[in-house]
Amino acid sequence: MSFDLNVTVRLGEAIVGVVVGDDGREDGLTVLFGPSGAGKSSVLNMVAGLLRPAAGHVRVGGTTLFDAAAGIDVPTRHRRCGYVFQEPRLFPHRRVAANLRYGMGRGDPMIGFDDAVALLGLRRLLDRWPATLSGGEAKRVAIGRALLSGARFLLMDEPLSSLDRARREEVMAAIERLRDALRVPILYVTHDAAEAERLATRIVAM
């Protein structure tokens, strides 16, 4: 499910834009790589439908989600994207299991609950409250919740930011398992060159 993007938007005095051609893959991890302020997160928001491009198109797996010329703008709730933000954004009043199950039933998930728990190493965390989780644990729960929401693809906005080395390795290994075992298509933002080189099947410089 390849990403085919050609979008621009004006943000204040700046013009943010990117072109990402369809590479013909059915899966893979595409990294938007560049310094802070380059507009990488804005591109994710345009793909998610949270920010409307001024021009261009957004296609994922051959499905058009936005096309300015054709007047197509699929609402965010129908785009079936799982968004993993820099902060986990877990519900503090729900245990981990309930956070994972939130959004299930809105579409056929690409993976079942038990398989997601096993893939992300969450079994011992299911009865925990979000406030008791480490940063790495919380990020893995957030990834699991996105997977189980019926998403067809994932958007990840610097999911390793603010983590120490051990927690970064923990989350990076989980993302590699998604990429290789589950083969979920991922659009990923980072400004870290080593992170991009390790995770990416394709790097787009911004």
C-alpha positions in Angstrom: 0.0 0.0 0.0 2.2 2.7 -1.3 2.0 6.5 -0.5 1.5 8.8 -3.5 1.6 12.4 -2.3 1.9 15.7 -4.0 0.7 18.4 -1.6 1.4 22.0 -0.7 -0.1 24.3 2.0 0.7 27.8 3.3 1.4 28.1 7.0 1.9 31.7 7.8 4.7 33.0 5.6 6.0 29.5 4.7 4.9 27.2 2.0 5.1 23.5 3.0 5.1 20.9 0.3 6.3 17.4 -0.6 6.2 15.0 -3.5 6.3 11.3 -2.7 5.8 9.0 -5.8 4.2 5.6 -5.7 7.0 3.1 -5.5 4.9 0.1 -6.3 5.3 -1.6 -2.9 2.4 -3.0 -1.0 4.1 -2.3 2.4 7.2 -0.6 3.8 8.2 2.3 6.0 8.6 5.7 4.3 10.5 8.2 6.3 10.0 12.0 6.0 13.4 13.2 7.1 14.6 16.7 7.8 15.2 19.3 10.4 12.6 20.6 12.9 10.4 23.2 11.2 10.6 21.6 7.7 6.9 20.8 7.7 7.1 17.0 8.2 4.3 16.9 10.8 2.2 19.1 8.6 2.5 16.5 5.8 1.3 13.8 8.2 -1.7 16.0 9.1 -2.5 16.5 5.4 -2.5 12.7 4.9 -4.7 12.3 7.9 -7.2 14.9 6.8 -6.4 17.2 9.8 -4.9 19.9 7.5 -6.4 20.7 4.1 -3.8 21.1 1.3 -4.0 24.1 -0.9 -3.3 22.0 -3.9 -2.3 18.5 -5.0 -3.4 15.0 -4.1 -3.1 12.3 -1.4 -3.4 8.7 -2.5 -2.6 5.6 -0.4 -2.7 2.2 -1.9 -4.3 3.5 -5.0 -7.2 5.1 -3.1 -7.6 8.8 -3.4 -8.1 10.6 -0.1 -7.7 14.1 -1.4 -7.5 15.6 -4.8 -7.9 19.4 -5.1 -8.5 19.4 -8.9 -11.2 16.7 -8.6 -12.8 18.2 -5.5 -12.2 15.0 -3.4 -11.6 15.4 0.3 -12.4 12.3 2.3 -13.2 13.1 6.0 -10.6 12.1 8.5 -12.8 9.5 10.2 -13.2 7.6 6.9 -9.5 7.6 5.9 -8.7 4.6 8.1 -5.3 5.9 9.2 -3.8 5.1 12.6 -2.0 8.2 13.9 0.8 7.8 16.5 1.6 11.2 17.9 4.8 12.4 19.7 2.9 12.0 23.0 1.1 8.7 23.6 -2.3 10.4 24.3 -3.7 7.4 26.2 -6.9 7.8 28.2 -5.8 8.1 31.8 -9.1 6.7 33.2 -8.8 3.5 31.1 -6.4 0.6 31.8 -4.1 -0.5 29.0 -6.5 -3.2 27.7 -9.3 -0.7 27.5 -7.1 1.8 25.7 -6.2 -0.9 23.2 -9.8 -1.8 22.6 -10.9 1.8 22.1 -11.9 2.2 18.5 -12.2 -1.5 17.7 -15.3 -2.3 15.7 -15.0 0.7 13.5 -13.4 -1.4 10.7 -11.7 -4.7 10.2 -8.4 -4.4 12.0 -5.3 -5.7 10.2 -4.4 -7.8 13.3 -6.4 -9.3 16.1 -6.2 -8.2 19.8 -4.2 -11.1 21.0 -1.8 -11.0 18.1 -1.2 -7.2 18.6 -0.6 -7.7 22.3 2.0 -10.5 21.5 3.7 -8.6 18.6 4.2 -5.5 20.8 5.0 -7.3 24.0 2.0 -5.8 26.0 0.7 -8.9 27.8 2.0 -8.0 31.2 0.8 -4.4 30.9 -2.9 -5.1 30.2 -4.1 -4.4 33.7 -1.9 -1.3 34.3 -3.0 2.3 34.3 -1.3 4.7 31.8 0.2 6.7 34.7 2.3 3.7 35.7 3.8 3.1 32.3 7.3 4.0 31.2 7.6 6.2 28.1 8.5 3.2 25.9 5.6 1.1 27.3 3.1 4.0 26.7 4.4 4.4 23.1 3.9 0.7 22.4 0.4 0.9 23.7 -0.3 3.9 21.5 0.9 1.9 18.5 -1.2 -1.0 19.4 -4.3 1.1 19.8 -3.7 2.6 16.3 -3.3 -0.9 14.8 -6.5 -2.1 16.3 -8.6 0.8 15.2 -9.3 -0.6 11.7 -6.5 1.4 10.2 -5.2 0.5 6.7 -1.9 2.4 7.3 0.0 4.2 10.1 1.3 7.7 10.5 4.0 8.1 13.1 5.2 11.6 14.2 8.6 11.2 15.9 7.5 8.4 18.2 11.0 8.0 19.7 11.2 11.7 20.9 11.8 12.2 24.6 12.8 8.6 25.2 16.1 7.5 26.7 18.3 5.1 24.9 16.8 1.9 26.4 13.2 3.0 25.7 14.1 4.1 22.2 15.5 0.7 21.4 12.4 -0.9 22.9 10.0 1.1 20.6 12.3 0.9 17.6 12.3 -2.9 17.8 8.5 -2.9 18.0 8.3 -0.7 14.9 10.7 -3.1 13.0 8.4 -6.0 13.9 5.4 -4.1 12.5 7.3 -3.3 9.3 8.7 -6.9 8.8 6.2 -9.3 10.3 2.9 -7.5 9.9 4.0 -5.6 6.8 1.9 -2.6 7.7 2.6 0.5 5.5 4.0 3.4 7.6 4.6 7.1 7.0 7.2 8.1 9.6 8.6 11.5 10.6 12.1 12.0 12.2 15.0 14.4 12.2 17.4 11.6 13.4 19.6 10.3 10.5 20.5 7.0 12.3 16.8 6.3 13.1 15.9 6.9 9.5 18.6 4.7 8.1 17.6 1.8 10.4 13.9 1.9 9.9 13.2 3.2 6.4 12.5 1.2 3.2 12.4 4.7 1.6 13.7 8.1 2.8 12.2 11.4 1.5 14.3 14.4 2.4 12.5 17.6 3.4 
